[in-house]
Amino acid sequence: MKSHRTLTPRQEALAERNLVTALTSLRTPDECRAFLRDLCTPAELQAMADRWAVVECLQQDLPYREIHRLTGVSLTTIGRVARYLANGAGGYALAVRRVEHSRNG
């Protein structure tokens, strides 16, 4: 988060909630892609795509060094993604289950 912002914690929470509301209003992958391309810089979008690729590799039980070789993502980021997959807020795990369900569905 940028240090020069002067929003209160309540204002920050509201801004995050508004963003989440905007995301959940999107109905198709194409709508979501367009929104993310407008919202994020190419580097931010690539970083998120890289993290999701790491999640998919971790689901296959690939070793960190193999994930790094395949994705180019740093070992530190791979470890961070693995920690959040195991002990985060549950977002990665929920998305993994839903993607698997839609593939098998």
OpenMM code with the backbone's topology and positions (N, CA, C; nanometers):
from openmm import Vec3, app, unit

residues = "MET LYS SER HIS ARG THR LEU THR PRO ARG GLN GLU ALA LEU ALA GLU ARG ASN LEU VAL THR ALA LEU THR SER LEU ARG THR PRO ASP GLU CYS ARG ALA PHE LEU ARG ASP LEU CYS THR PRO ALA GLU LEU GLN ALA MET ALA ASP ARG TRP ALA VAL VAL GLU CYS LEU GLN GLN ASP LEU PRO TYR ARG GLU ILE HIS ARG LEU THR GLY VAL SER LEU THR THR ILE GLY ARG VAL ALA ARG TYR LEU ALA ASN GLY ALA GLY GLY TYR ALA LEU ALA VAL ARG ARG VAL GLU HIS SER ARG ASN GLY".split()
positions = [
    Vec3(0.0839, -0.1172, 0.0000),
    Vec3(0.0000, 0.0000, 0.0000),
    Vec3(0.0889, 0.1242, 0.0000),
    Vec3(0.0455, 0.2274, -0.0640),
    Vec3(0.1252, 0.3484, -0.0733),
    Vec3(0.1260, 0.4210, 0.0606),
    Vec3(0.2437, 0.4684, 0.0993),
    Vec3(0.2577, 0.5302, 0.2310),
    Vec3(0.2031, 0.6718, 0.2373),
    Vec3(0.1856, 0.7382, 0.1242),
    Vec3(0.1385, 0.8764, 0.1269),
    Vec3(-0.0134, 0.8880, 0.1398),
    Vec3(-0.0833, 0.7768, 0.1376),
    Vec3(-0.2293, 0.7808, 0.1489),
    Vec3(-0.2681, 0.8176, 0.2903),
    Vec3(-0.3744, 0.8919, 0.3009),
    Vec3(-0.4185, 0.9363, 0.4327),
    Vec3(-0.5567, 0.8827, 0.4666),
    Vec3(-0.5948, 0.7726, 0.4052),
    Vec3(-0.7243, 0.7141, 0.4339),
    Vec3(-0.7224, 0.6470, 0.5703),
    Vec3(-0.8340, 0.6539, 0.6359),
    Vec3(-0.8483, 0.5839, 0.7631),
    Vec3(-0.8641, 0.4347, 0.7338),
    Vec3(-0.8450, 0.3500, 0.8334),
    Vec3(-0.8690, 0.2069, 0.8121),
    Vec3(-1.0112, 0.1796, 0.7625),
    Vec3(-1.1069, 0.2550, 0.8099),
    Vec3(-1.2453, 0.2369, 0.7646),
    Vec3(-1.2597, 0.2726, 0.6170),
    Vec3(-1.1959, 0.3823, 0.5748),
    Vec3(-1.1994, 0.4222, 0.4342),
    Vec3(-1.1291, 0.3194, 0.3462),
    Vec3(-1.0170, 0.2639, 0.3953),
    Vec3(-0.9464, 0.1596, 0.3211),
    Vec3(-1.0358, 0.0375, 0.3041),
    Vec3(-1.1046, -0.0013, 0.4103),
    Vec3(-1.1941, -0.1175, 0.4046),
    Vec3(-1.3076, -0.0923, 0.3054),
    Vec3(-1.3607, 0.0277, 0.3044),
    Vec3(-1.4680, 0.0616, 0.2108),
    Vec3(-1.4174, 0.0575, 0.0666),
    Vec3(-1.2984, 0.1096, 0.0430),
    Vec3(-1.2413, 0.1071, -0.0922),
    Vec3(-1.2214, -0.0369, -0.1382),
    Vec3(-1.1728, -0.1229, -0.0489),
    Vec3(-1.1553, -0.2641, -0.0836),
    Vec3(-1.2898, -0.3304, -0.1113),
    Vec3(-1.3881, -0.3019, -0.0282),
    Vec3(-1.5223, -0.3587, -0.0484),
    Vec3(-1.5807, -0.3133, -0.1820),
    Vec3(-1.5606, -0.1865, -0.2172),
    Vec3(-1.6101, -0.1354, -0.3454),
    Vec3(-1.5424, -0.2058, -0.4634),
    Vec3(-1.4129, -0.2318, -0.4510),
    Vec3(-1.3419, -0.3049, -0.5551),
    Vec3(-1.3976, -0.4469, -0.5669),
    Vec3(-1.4156, -0.5130, -0.4549),
    Vec3(-1.4694, -0.6491, -0.4560),
    Vec3(-1.6101, -0.6495, -0.5170),
    Vec3(-1.6905, -0.5507, -0.4845),
    Vec3(-1.8244, -0.5406, -0.5428),
    Vec3(-1.8158, -0.5268, -0.6943),
    Vec3(-1.7232, -0.4460, -0.7407),
    Vec3(-1.7050, -0.4307, -0.8857),
    Vec3(-1.6641, -0.5636, -0.9489),
    Vec3(-1.5714, -0.6351, -0.8861),
    Vec3(-1.5282, -0.7641, -0.9387),
    Vec3(-1.6430, -0.8645, -0.9444),
    Vec3(-1.7219, -0.8687, -0.8396),
    Vec3(-1.8310, -0.9667, -0.8363),
    Vec3(-1.9453, -0.9296, -0.9298),
    Vec3(-1.9469, -0.8073, -0.9792),
    Vec3(-2.0513, -0.7679, -1.0747),
    Vec3(-2.0226, -0.8194, -1.2153),
    Vec3(-1.8995, -0.8622, -1.2386),
    Vec3(-1.8604, -0.9080, -1.3718),
    Vec3(-1.9153, -1.0484, -1.3950),
    Vec3(-1.9657, -1.0722, -1.5165),
    Vec3(-2.0399, -1.1959, -1.5413),
    Vec3(-1.9651, -1.2990, -1.6233),
    Vec3(-1.8662, -1.2574, -1.7002),
    Vec3(-1.7984, -1.3536, -1.7877),
    Vec3(-1.6472, -1.3368, -1.7735),
    Vec3(-1.5720, -1.4392, -1.8135),
    Vec3(-1.4261, -1.4242, -1.8133),
    Vec3(-1.3792, -1.3066, -1.8988),
    Vec3(-1.4454, -1.2819, -2.0110),
    Vec3(-1.4059, -1.1686, -2.0960),
    Vec3(-1.4282, -1.0354, -2.0251),
    Vec3(-1.5403, -1.0222, -1.9531),
    Vec3(-1.5655, -0.8998, -1.8761),
    Vec3(-1.4583, -0.8818, -1.7684),
    Vec3(-1.4250, -0.9902, -1.7014),
    Vec3(-1.3242, -0.9836, -1.5957),
    Vec3(-1.1881, -0.9468, -1.6541),
    Vec3(-1.1528, -1.0076, -1.7662),
    Vec3(-1.0261, -0.9763, -1.8325),
    Vec3(-1.0201, -0.8283, -1.8699),
    Vec3(-1.1274, -0.7755, -1.9276),
    Vec3(-1.1294, -0.6341, -1.9666),
    Vec3(-1.1138, -0.5434, -1.8448),
    Vec3(-1.1838, -0.5766, -1.7376),
    Vec3(-1.1743, -0.4967, -1.6147),
    Vec3(-1.0317, -0.4994, -1.5610),
    Vec3(-0.9730, -0.6188, -1.5528),
    Vec3(-0.8368, -0.6292, -1.4995),
    Vec3(-0.7362, -0.5561, -1.5879),
    Vec3(-0.7552, -0.5608, -1.7189),
    Vec3(-0.6641, -0.4893, -1.8090),
    Vec3(-0.6767, -0.3379, -1.7933),
    Vec3(-0.7961, -0.2914, -1.7600),
    Vec3(-0.8139, -0.1485, -1.7339),
    Vec3(-0.7604, -0.1097, -1.5964),
    Vec3(-0.7778, -0.1972, -1.5001),
    Vec3(-0.7424, -0.1676, -1.3617),
    Vec3(-0.5928, -0.1775, -1.3341),
    Vec3(-0.5278, -0.2780, -1.3921),
    Vec3(-0.3898, -0.3104, -1.3569),
    Vec3(-0.2921, -0.2681, -1.4658),
    Vec3(-0.1701, -0.2445, -1.4235),
    Vec3(-0.0636, -0.2269, -1.5213),
    Vec3(-0.0321, -0.3648, -1.5788),
    Vec3(0.0322, -0.3699, -1.6950),
    Vec3(0.0711, -0.5013, -1.7478),
    Vec3(0.1560, -0.5819, -1.6481),
    Vec3(0.2442, -0.5149, -1.5762),
    Vec3(0.3295, -0.5839, -1.4786),
    Vec3(0.2464, -0.6396, -1.3615),
    Vec3(0.1483, -0.5631, -1.3154),
    Vec3(0.0621, -0.6114, -1.2066),
    Vec3(-0.0192, -0.7325, -1.2514),
    Vec3(-0.0733, -0.7248, -1.3706),
    Vec3(-0.1522, -0.8358, -1.4234),
    Vec3(-0.0648, -0.9594, -1.4427),
    Vec3(0.0567, -0.9398, -1.4920),
    Vec3(0.1487, -1.0520, -1.5100),
    Vec3(0.1849, -1.1141, -1.3753),
    Vec3(0.2068, -1.0304, -1.2741),
    Vec3(0.2400, -1.0825, -1.1407),
    Vec3(0.1262, -1.1677, -1.0864),
    Vec3(0.0025, -1.1247, -1.1059),
    Vec3(-0.1114, -1.2034, -1.0591),
    Vec3(-0.1238, -1.3332, -1.1377),
    Vec3(-0.1042, -1.3264, -1.2696),
    Vec3(-0.1097, -1.4476, -1.3520),
    Vec3(0.0010, -1.5447, -1.3118),
    Vec3(0.1193, -1.4912, -1.2823),
    Vec3(0.2305, -1.5758, -1.2376),
    Vec3(0.1963, -1.6453, -1.1064),
    Vec3(0.1379, -1.5730, -1.0124),
    Vec3(0.1014, -1.6335, -0.8836),
    Vec3(-0.0018, -1.7438, -0.9030),
    Vec3(-0.0974, -1.7209, -0.9921),
    Vec3(-0.1974, -1.8251, -1.0172),
    Vec3(-0.1317, -1.9466, -1.0815),
    Vec3(-0.0348, -1.9261, -1.1711),
    Vec3(0.0383, -2.0380, -1.2308),
    Vec3(0.1117, -2.1169, -1.1226),
    Vec3(0.1652, -2.0459, -1.0233),
    Vec3(0.2322, -2.1126, -0.9115),
    Vec3(0.1318, -2.1978, -0.8344),
    Vec3(0.0130, -2.1452, -0.8091),
    Vec3(-0.0901, -2.2225, -0.7398),
    Vec3(-0.1166, -2.3525, -0.8148),
    Vec3(-0.1324, -2.3434, -0.9450),
    Vec3(-0.1603, -2.4630, -1.0249),
    Vec3(-0.0458, -2.5636, -1.0158),
    Vec3(0.0779, -2.5146, -1.0159),
    Vec3(0.1940, -2.6038, -1.0020),
    Vec3(0.1991, -2.6669, -0.8630),
    Vec3(0.1702, -2.5880, -0.7606),
    Vec3(0.1694, -2.6415, -0.6242),
    Vec3(0.0635, -2.7496, -0.6098),
    Vec3(-0.0491, -2.7344, -0.6781),
    Vec3(-0.1549, -2.8350, -0.6731),
    Vec3(-0.1079, -2.9671, -0.7340),
    Vec3(-0.0080, -2.9607, -0.8198),
    Vec3(0.0490, -3.0813, -0.8818),
    Vec3(0.1664, -3.1358, -0.8003),
    Vec3(0.1901, -3.0738, -0.6836),
    Vec3(0.3001, -3.1147, -0.5941),
    Vec3(0.4377, -3.1053, -0.6582),
    Vec3(0.4548, -3.0076, -0.7476),
    Vec3(0.5862, -2.9874, -0.8077),
    Vec3(0.6807, -2.9233, -0.7071),
    Vec3(0.8081, -2.9600, -0.7098),
    Vec3(0.9065, -2.8953, -0.6216),
    Vec3(0.9228, -2.7471, -0.6582),
    Vec3(0.9570, -2.6665, -0.5595),
    Vec3(0.9710, -2.5221, -0.5802),
    Vec3(1.0666, -2.4898, -0.6946),
    Vec3(1.1799, -2.5598, -0.7006),
    Vec3(1.2781, -2.5294, -0.8059),
    Vec3(1.2220, -2.5616, -0.9453),
    Vec3(1.1402, -2.6653, -0.9545),
    Vec3(1.0760, -2.6975, -1.0825),
    Vec3(0.9734, -2.5900, -1.1185),
    Vec3(0.8993, -2.5423, -1.0187),
    Vec3(0.8028, -2.4337, -1.0421),
    Vec3(0.8766, -2.3093, -1.0902),
    Vec3(0.9880, -2.2796, -1.0253),
    Vec3(1.0692, -2.1646, -1.0665),
    Vec3(1.1156, -2.1812, -1.2114),
    Vec3(1.1620, -2.3009, -1.2462),
    Vec3(1.2087, -2.3264, -1.3821),
    Vec3(1.0964, -2.3090, -1.4841),
    Vec3(0.9770, -2.3565, -1.4491),
    Vec3(0.8632, -2.3491, -1.5409),
    Vec3(0.8049, -2.2092, -1.5543),
    Vec3(0.8019, -2.1347, -1.4430),
    Vec3(0.7305, -2.0064, -1.4416),
    Vec3(0.8208, -1.8839, -1.4383),
    Vec3(0.9437, -1.9011, -1.3905),
    Vec3(1.0319, -1.7865, -1.3728),
    Vec3(1.0037, -1.7080, -1.2461),
    Vec3(0.9078, -1.7536, -1.1670),
    Vec3(0.8718, -1.6861, -1.0422),
    Vec3(0.9789, -1.7167, -0.9375),
    Vec3(1.0135, -1.6170, -0.8568),
    Vec3(1.1181, -1.6350, -0.7565),
    Vec3(1.0769, -1.7380, -0.6522),
    Vec3(1.1766, -1.8019, -0.5932),
    Vec3(1.1502, -1.8996, -0.4873),
    Vec3(1.0796, -1.8341, -0.3688),
    Vec3(1.1123, -1.7089, -0.3413),
    Vec3(1.0467, -1.6368, -0.2322),
    Vec3(0.8972, -1.6222, -0.2588),
    Vec3(0.8620, -1.5841, -0.3803),
    Vec3(0.7200, -1.5694, -0.4158),
    Vec3(0.6509, -1.7048, -0.4144),
    Vec3(0.7179, -1.8074, -0.4631),
    Vec3(0.6589, -1.9415, -0.4603),
    Vec3(0.6286, -1.9821, -0.3167),
    Vec3(0.7229, -1.9581, -0.2275),
    Vec3(0.7004, -1.9892, -0.0860),
    Vec3(0.5851, -1.9106, -0.0272),
    Vec3(0.5746, -1.7842, -0.0641),
    Vec3(0.4658, -1.6996, -0.0144),
    Vec3(0.3312, -1.7506, -0.0643),
    Vec3(0.3239, -1.7851, -0.1927),
    Vec3(0.1992, -1.8389, -0.2482),
    Vec3(0.1634, -1.9693, -0.1769),
    Vec3(0.2613, -2.0550, -0.1543),
    Vec3(0.2357, -2.1819, -0.0856),
    Vec3(0.1823, -2.1585, 0.0556),
    Vec3(0.2391, -2.0606, 0.1254),
    Vec3(0.1909, -2.0275, 0.2614),
    Vec3(0.0462, -1.9811, 0.2579),
    Vec3(0.0143, -1.8924, 0.1645),
    Vec3(-0.1229, -1.8423, 0.1562),
    Vec3(-0.2193, -1.9497, 0.1082),
    Vec3(-0.1732, -2.0397, 0.0224),
    Vec3(-0.2575, -2.1506, -0.0216),
    Vec3(-0.2924, -2.2391, 0.0975),
    Vec3(-0.1954, -2.2604, 0.1853),
    Vec3(-0.2163, -2.3476, 0.3008),
    Vec3(-0.2845, -2.2767, 0.4172),
    Vec3(-0.2485, -2.1509, 0.4418),
    Vec3(-0.2921, -2.0834, 0.5646),
    Vec3(-0.3419, -1.9415, 0.5435),
    Vec3(-0.3834, -1.9087, 0.4244),
    Vec3(-0.4298, -1.7730, 0.3970),
    Vec3(-0.5768, -1.7572, 0.4307),
    Vec3(-0.6404, -1.6653, 0.3647),
    Vec3(-0.7825, -1.6363, 0.3890),
    Vec3(-0.8740, -1.7376, 0.3212),
    Vec3(-0.8164, -1.8281, 0.2426),
    Vec3(-0.8956, -1.9311, 0.1771),
    Vec3(-0.9328, -1.9004, 0.0330),
    Vec3(-0.8909, -1.7866, -0.0168),
    Vec3(-0.9274, -1.7471, -0.1526),
    Vec3(-0.8667, -1.8349, -0.2599),
    Vec3(-0.7370, -1.8643, -0.2471),
    Vec3(-0.6742, -1.9530, -0.3448),
    Vec3(-0.7439, -2.0884, -0.3440),
    Vec3(-0.7618, -2.1457, -0.2253),
    Vec3(-0.8206, -2.2804, -0.2149),
    Vec3(-0.9617, -2.2832, -0.2730),
    Vec3(-1.0399, -2.1810, -0.2458),
    Vec3(-1.1759, -2.1753, -0.2993),
    Vec3(-1.1728, -2.1682, -0.4519),
    Vec3(-1.0867, -2.0825, -0.5051),
    Vec3(-1.0770, -2.0698, -0.6510),
    Vec3(-1.0307, -2.2008, -0.7136),
    Vec3(-0.9346, -2.2684, -0.6503),
    Vec3(-0.8876, -2.3974, -0.7016),
    Vec3(-1.0036, -2.4965, -0.7079),
    Vec3(-1.0805, -2.5067, -0.6000),
    Vec3(-1.1944, -2.5997, -0.5979),
    Vec3(-1.2956, -2.5664, -0.7064),
    Vec3(-1.3252, -2.4395, -0.7218),
    Vec3(-1.4256, -2.4008, -0.8215),
    Vec3(-1.3765, -2.4226, -0.9639),
    Vec3(-1.2505, -2.3944, -0.9893),
    Vec3(-1.1955, -2.4187, -1.1234),
    Vec3(-1.1963, -2.5683, -1.1515),
    Vec3(-1.1546, -2.6486, -1.0541),
    Vec3(-1.1564, -2.7935, -1.0741),
    Vec3(-1.2994, -2.8427, -1.0986),
    Vec3(-1.3930, -2.7905, -1.0229),
    Vec3(-1.5334, -2.8303, -1.0388),
    Vec3(-1.5839, -2.7939, -1.1783),
    Vec3(-1.5491, -2.6740, -1.2260),
    Vec3(-1.5967, -2.6325, -1.3583),
    Vec3(-1.5312, -2.7156, -1.4687),
    Vec3(-1.4076, -2.7606, -1.4477),
    Vec3(-1.3399, -2.8462, -1.5473),
    Vec3(-1.4013, -2.9864, -1.5492),
    Vec3(-1.4424, -3.0324, -1.4309),
    Vec3(-1.4952, -3.1683, -1.4188),
    Vec3(-1.6465, -3.1734, -1.4308),
    Vec3(-1.7080, -3.0561, -1.4255),
    Vec3(-1.8484, -3.0423, -1.4104),
    Vec3(-1.9434, -3.0802, -1.5094),
] * unit.nanometer
topology = app.Topology()
chain = topology.addChain("A")
for resn in residues:
    res = topology.addResidue(resn, chain)
    for name in ("N", "CA", "C"):
        topology.addAtom(name, app.Element.getBySymbol(name[0]), res)
